[in-house]
Amino acid sequence: MQRKLFSGIIGILVALLIGAVIMLLQGYHPIETYGALFNYSLGGLFPLATTLRNSVPLILTGLSASVAFASGPVNLGQPGQLLIGALFATIGGLYLDLPPYLMIPVLLLLAMLGGALWSGIAAMLRRWFNMDEFITTLMLNMIADFLTYWAISYPLYDSTAFSPMTPQIARSGWLPILGEFNTNAFVMLLAFAIIWFVFNHFTAGYEWRLTGQNSIFARLGGCKIDKNYVTVMLVTGALAGLAGGLVVMAGPHRFLKGLGANYAWDGVMIAVVANNGLIGTFLYGLFFSSLQTGALGMELITAVPSEFIQVLQAVIVLVIVAGRGYLDIFLNKAIAKRKTQEHSI
């Protein structure tokens, strides 16, 4: 854990340094730019609350990808699962009339059901027809995109709107706000805690991890590979669907065109950077959210285009992922050299 943390910090520092060089070549001031960037994402209660709110879909979709990749299935359907989860939550919010203490849990469950249903399609195609989930989940992303666009353009279309979107869901389905903080963060933290505990302390989680490391050994050891595969697909789909539901319920309280943005693909990227580690996914999700949240303020203060953040994110991914192996080799050599010197003394 300490080595992963050290590797991540070194990678981020190197990436920030490369970003500074790029800014200098373009005639910008790196210190002023980075100061504005983090001031508008972490420098105060409101920026911090905004960063935390924006991190929710990143962390949940990243968690979905990390659990899937670490357990064996290559679930790349987070974008579609997020959209279907958001659609299910929106439909529930439009047609159900419940008090808030019932409405909010019901909409969250509907969002998870939608995501699990969409990932379950890919899981069943694998079980019944041996179709690779790598392909089917990608194809289902496009189907989900067109399906949800059709839904908000015709049967659920808000006739008073000027672009495809649904009416707002019932106010009883809106997530409450505590001061500056939206409670979607508390739901995300609860989901993360449950997944972390199951993944690290339950027999099922041990079998998932074992299967991801060596499926043949896991099968010979008595693990129910097929059952675990379906379970992991459903759980990871539910996490992505929950992300979609929280996006709707935290605001704009309706399903509108472009709702999914790049949340899910950024989540997959975060899982890759974190090397499928759950704690790493959580921390990187917060970090990337701070970059994205502070981008607009950075542009207003320093005139550095907000698109620079996309470049910086790409550099961070390349440096951390590409440098991870070399850093491990360097640290192993350093540790071995130190032990050799200790024994020689």
C-alpha positions as CSV (number, residue, x, y, z in Angstrom):
1,M,0.0,0.0,0.0
2,Q,2.8,2.4,0.9
3,R,4.6,1.6,-2.3
4,K,1.5,2.3,-4.4
5,L,1.0,5.6,-2.6
6,F,4.6,6.6,-3.2
7,S,4.4,5.6,-6.8
8,G,1.2,7.6,-7.3
9,I,2.6,10.7,-5.6
10,I,5.8,10.6,-7.7
11,G,3.8,10.1,-10.9
12,I,1.5,13.1,-10.1
13,L,4.5,15.3,-9.3
14,V,6.3,14.3,-12.5
15,A,3.1,14.9,-14.5
16,L,2.6,18.3,-12.9
17,L,6.2,19.2,-13.7
18,I,5.7,18.2,-17.4
19,G,2.5,20.3,-17.4
20,A,4.5,23.2,-16.0
21,V,7.0,22.9,-18.9
22,I,4.1,22.8,-21.4
23,M,2.7,26.0,-19.9
24,L,6.0,27.7,-19.9
25,L,6.4,26.9,-23.6
26,Q,3.0,28.4,-24.2
27,G,3.8,31.6,-22.3
28,Y,1.8,30.9,-19.2
29,H,2.9,31.0,-15.5
30,P,2.7,27.5,-14.0
31,I,2.7,28.5,-10.3
32,E,-0.1,31.0,-10.8
33,T,-2.1,28.5,-12.9
34,Y,-1.8,25.6,-10.5
35,G,-2.6,28.0,-7.6
36,A,-5.9,29.1,-9.4
37,L,-6.7,25.5,-10.3
38,F,-6.5,24.2,-6.7
39,N,-7.9,27.3,-5.2
40,Y,-11.1,26.9,-7.2
41,S,-11.4,23.2,-6.4
42,L,-10.2,22.9,-2.8
43,G,-9.7,26.5,-1.5
44,G,-12.9,27.0,0.5
45,L,-16.0,25.2,1.6
46,F,-18.0,25.7,-1.6
47,P,-15.2,24.7,-4.0
48,L,-14.6,21.6,-1.8
49,A,-18.2,20.7,-1.7
50,T,-18.4,21.1,-5.5
51,T,-15.3,18.9,-6.0
52,L,-16.8,16.2,-3.7
53,R,-20.1,16.3,-5.5
54,N,-18.4,16.0,-8.9
55,S,-16.3,13.1,-7.7
56,V,-19.3,10.9,-7.0
57,P,-19.9,9.5,-10.5
58,L,-16.1,9.3,-11.1
59,I,-15.5,7.2,-8.0
60,L,-18.5,5.0,-8.5
61,T,-17.8,4.2,-12.1
62,G,-14.2,3.8,-11.3
63,L,-15.1,1.4,-8.5
64,S,-17.3,-0.5,-10.9
65,A,-14.4,-0.9,-13.3
66,S,-11.8,-1.7,-10.6
67,V,-13.9,-4.5,-9.1
68,A,-14.7,-5.9,-12.5
69,F,-11.1,-5.9,-13.8
70,A,-9.7,-7.2,-10.5
71,S,-12.2,-10.0,-10.5
72,G,-11.7,-11.1,-14.1
73,P,-14.7,-9.7,-16.2
74,V,-13.7,-6.9,-18.6
75,N,-16.8,-4.8,-18.0
76,L,-16.5,-1.7,-20.2
77,G,-20.2,-0.9,-20.1
78,Q,-20.1,1.7,-17.4
79,P,-21.3,4.5,-19.7
80,G,-24.4,2.6,-20.8
81,Q,-25.1,1.3,-17.3
82,L,-24.8,4.8,-15.9
83,L,-27.4,6.0,-18.5
84,I,-29.8,3.2,-17.9
85,G,-29.5,3.7,-14.1
86,A,-30.3,7.4,-14.5
87,L,-33.2,6.6,-16.8
88,F,-34.7,4.1,-14.2
89,A,-34.3,6.7,-11.4
90,T,-35.9,9.4,-13.6
91,I,-38.9,7.2,-14.5
92,G,-39.4,6.4,-10.8
93,G,-39.2,10.0,-9.9
94,L,-41.8,11.0,-12.5
95,Y,-44.4,8.4,-11.8
96,L,-44.1,7.5,-8.1
97,D,-45.6,9.6,-5.3
98,L,-43.9,8.7,-2.1
99,P,-42.6,10.7,1.0
100,P,-38.9,11.5,0.8
101,Y,-37.8,8.8,3.3
102,L,-39.2,6.2,0.9
103,M,-38.8,8.0,-2.4
104,I,-35.0,8.5,-2.2
105,P,-34.2,4.8,-1.3
106,V,-36.6,3.6,-3.9
107,L,-35.0,5.7,-6.7
108,L,-31.5,4.6,-5.6
109,L,-32.6,1.0,-5.8
110,L,-34.2,1.6,-9.2
111,A,-30.9,3.2,-10.5
112,M,-28.9,0.1,-9.3
113,L,-31.5,-2.2,-10.8
114,G,-31.2,-0.4,-14.2
115,G,-27.4,-0.7,-14.2
116,A,-27.5,-4.3,-13.1
117,L,-30.0,-5.2,-15.7
118,W,-27.9,-3.6,-18.5
119,S,-24.7,-5.4,-17.3
120,G,-26.7,-8.6,-16.8
121,I,-27.5,-8.7,-20.5
122,A,-23.8,-8.9,-21.3
123,A,-23.4,-11.5,-18.5
124,M,-26.1,-13.7,-19.9
125,L,-24.8,-13.4,-23.5
126,R,-21.5,-14.7,-22.1
127,R,-23.1,-17.6,-20.3
128,W,-25.5,-18.6,-23.0
129,F,-23.5,-17.9,-26.2
130,N,-19.9,-17.4,-25.0
131,M,-19.9,-13.9,-26.3
132,D,-17.0,-11.8,-24.9
133,E,-18.2,-9.1,-22.5
134,F,-15.4,-6.8,-23.7
135,I,-17.4,-6.5,-27.0
136,T,-21.0,-6.8,-25.7
137,T,-20.6,-4.2,-23.0
138,L,-19.1,-1.7,-25.6
139,M,-22.0,-2.4,-28.0
140,L,-24.5,-2.0,-25.2
141,N,-23.1,1.4,-24.4
142,M,-24.2,2.6,-27.9
143,I,-27.6,1.0,-27.5
144,A,-28.1,2.7,-24.1
145,D,-27.1,6.0,-25.6
146,F,-29.7,5.8,-28.4
147,L,-32.3,4.3,-26.2
148,T,-32.1,7.0,-23.6
149,Y,-32.0,9.7,-26.2
150,W,-35.2,8.3,-27.8
151,A,-36.9,8.1,-24.3
152,I,-36.2,11.8,-23.5
153,S,-37.1,12.9,-27.0
154,Y,-40.5,11.2,-27.2
155,P,-42.3,9.4,-24.4
156,L,-40.7,11.3,-21.6
157,Y,-40.1,14.6,-23.4
158,D,-40.8,17.8,-21.5
159,S,-43.0,19.8,-24.0
160,T,-41.9,23.1,-22.4
161,A,-38.2,22.5,-23.1
162,F,-36.2,23.6,-26.1
163,S,-34.0,20.5,-26.2
164,P,-34.5,16.8,-25.4
165,M,-35.0,16.4,-21.6
166,T,-37.6,15.0,-19.2
167,P,-39.6,17.0,-16.7
168,Q,-38.1,17.3,-13.3
169,I,-38.6,14.4,-10.9
170,A,-40.8,14.8,-7.8
171,R,-39.1,17.0,-5.2
172,S,-39.4,14.1,-2.7
173,G,-36.7,12.4,-4.9
174,W,-34.2,15.2,-4.7
175,L,-31.2,14.5,-2.5
176,P,-31.1,16.9,0.4
177,I,-28.3,19.5,0.8
178,L,-26.5,19.9,4.2
179,G,-25.0,23.4,4.2
180,E,-22.8,23.4,1.1
181,F,-22.6,19.6,0.7
182,N,-24.9,17.5,-1.3
183,T,-25.8,14.2,0.3
184,N,-24.9,12.3,-2.9
185,A,-21.4,12.1,-1.4
186,F,-22.7,10.3,1.7
187,V,-24.4,7.7,-0.5
188,M,-21.2,7.2,-2.5
189,L,-19.2,6.8,0.7
190,L,-21.6,4.2,2.0
191,A,-21.5,2.3,-1.3
192,F,-17.7,2.4,-1.3
193,A,-17.5,1.1,2.3
194,I,-19.8,-1.8,1.5
195,I,-17.9,-2.8,-1.6
196,W,-14.5,-2.4,0.2
197,F,-15.7,-4.6,3.1
198,V,-17.1,-7.3,0.8
199,F,-14.1,-7.3,-1.4
200,N,-11.6,-7.6,1.4
201,H,-13.4,-9.5,4.2
202,F,-16.1,-11.7,2.7
203,T,-15.6,-15.1,1.2
204,A,-17.2,-13.9,-2.0
205,G,-14.7,-11.0,-2.3
206,Y,-11.8,-13.4,-1.8
207,E,-13.1,-15.7,-4.5
208,W,-13.5,-12.7,-6.8
209,R,-9.9,-11.6,-6.3
210,L,-8.6,-15.1,-6.6
211,T,-10.4,-15.6,-9.9
212,G,-9.1,-12.3,-11.2
213,Q,-5.5,-13.4,-10.3
214,N,-5.7,-17.0,-11.5
215,S,-9.0,-18.4,-12.7
216,I,-7.7,-22.0,-13.2
217,F,-6.4,-22.1,-9.7
218,A,-9.7,-20.7,-8.4
219,R,-11.7,-23.3,-10.2
220,L,-9.5,-26.1,-9.0
221,G,-9.8,-24.6,-5.5
222,G,-13.6,-25.0,-5.6
223,C,-14.6,-21.4,-6.5
224,K,-17.9,-21.2,-8.5
225,I,-16.4,-19.3,-11.4
226,D,-19.6,-18.9,-13.5
227,K,-21.7,-17.8,-10.5
228,N,-19.1,-15.4,-9.4
229,Y,-18.8,-14.0,-12.9
230,V,-22.5,-13.2,-13.1
231,T,-22.4,-11.7,-9.6
232,V,-19.5,-9.4,-10.3
233,M,-21.1,-8.2,-13.5
234,L,-24.4,-7.5,-11.7
235,V,-22.6,-5.7,-8.8
236,T,-20.4,-3.6,-11.0
237,G,-23.4,-2.7,-13.2
238,A,-25.4,-1.7,-10.1
239,L,-22.5,0.6,-9.1
240,A,-22.5,2.4,-12.4
241,G,-26.3,2.6,-12.4
242,L,-26.1,4.1,-8.9
243,A,-23.8,6.8,-10.3
244,G,-26.4,7.7,-12.9
245,G,-29.2,7.8,-10.4
246,L,-27.2,10.1,-8.1
247,V,-26.4,12.5,-11.0
248,V,-30.1,12.9,-11.6
249,M,-31.1,13.1,-8.0
250,A,-28.4,15.6,-7.0
251,G,-29.3,17.9,-9.8
252,P,-30.4,18.7,-12.5
253,H,-33.2,16.5,-11.2
254,R,-34.1,15.4,-14.7
255,F,-32.6,13.4,-17.5
256,L,-31.3,15.7,-20.2
257,K,-29.1,15.2,-23.3
258,G,-25.5,14.7,-22.4
259,L,-26.2,13.7,-18.8
260,G,-23.5,11.0,-18.8
261,A,-20.8,13.4,-20.0
262,N,-17.4,11.6,-19.7
263,Y,-18.0,10.4,-16.2
264,A,-17.9,6.7,-16.9
265,W,-14.9,6.8,-19.3
266,D,-13.0,8.9,-16.8
267,G,-14.0,6.3,-14.2
268,V,-12.5,3.5,-16.3
269,M,-9.3,5.7,-16.7
270,I,-9.2,6.1,-12.9
271,A,-9.4,2.4,-12.4
272,V,-6.5,1.9,-14.8
273,V,-4.4,4.5,-13.0
274,A,-5.2,3.0,-9.6
275,N,-4.2,-0.5,-11.0
276,N,-7.7,-1.7,-9.9
277,G,-7.1,-0.8,-6.2
278,L,-10.2,0.3,-4.4
279,I,-8.5,2.8,-2.1
280,G,-6.5,4.1,-5.0
281,T,-9.7,4.5,-7.1
282,F,-11.2,6.6,-4.4
283,L,-8.2,8.9,-4.0
284,Y,-7.6,9.3,-7.7
285,G,-11.3,10.0,-8.2
286,L,-11.1,12.9,-5.7
287,F,-7.9,14.1,-7.4
288,F,-9.2,14.1,-11.0
289,S,-12.5,15.7,-9.7
290,S,-10.4,18.5,-8.2
291,L,-8.7,19.0,-11.6
292,Q,-11.9,19.1,-13.5
293,T,-13.7,21.3,-11.0
294,G,-11.0,23.9,-10.8
295,A,-10.5,24.1,-14.6
296,L,-13.1,26.8,-15.2
297,G,-11.8,29.0,-12.4
298,M,-8.3,28.5,-13.7
299,E,-9.3,29.7,-17.1
300,L,-11.1,32.8,-15.8
301,I,-8.1,33.9,-13.7
302,T,-5.1,32.9,-15.8
303,A,-6.5,32.6,-19.3
304,V,-5.1,29.1,-19.6
305,P,-7.7,27.1,-21.6
306,S,-9.7,24.6,-19.5
307,E,-8.8,22.0,-22.2
308,F,-5.3,22.0,-20.6
309,I,-6.8,19.8,-17.9
310,Q,-7.5,17.1,-20.4
311,V,-3.9,17.2,-21.5
312,L,-2.7,17.2,-17.9
313,Q,-5.0,14.2,-17.1
314,A,-3.5,12.3,-20.1
315,V,0.0,13.1,-19.0
316,I,-0.8,11.9,-15.5
317,V,-2.2,8.6,-16.8
318,L,0.8,8.0,-19.1
319,V,3.4,8.8,-16.4
320,I,1.8,6.7,-13.7
321,V,0.9,3.7,-15.8
322,A,4.1,3.7,-17.9
323,G,6.3,4.5,-14.9
324,R,4.8,2.0,-12.5
325,G,6.9,-0.9,-13.6
326,Y,10.1,1.0,-13.8
327,L,9.5,2.5,-10.3
328,D,8.9,-0.9,-8.8
329,I,12.1,-2.2,-10.4
330,F,14.0,0.8,-9.0
331,L,12.5,0.3,-5.5
332,N,13.2,-3.4,-5.5
333,K,16.8,-2.8,-6.4
334,A,17.2,-0.2,-3.7
335,I,15.7,-2.4,-1.1
336,A,17.9,-5.3,-2.1
337,K,21.0,-3.2,-2.1
338,R,20.1,-1.9,1.4
339,K,19.6,-5.4,2.8
340,T,22.8,-6.5,1.2
341,Q,24.7,-3.7,2.9
342,E,23.0,-4.5,6.3
343,H,24.0,-8.2,6.1
344,S,27.6,-7.3,5.1
345,I,27.9,-5.1,8.2
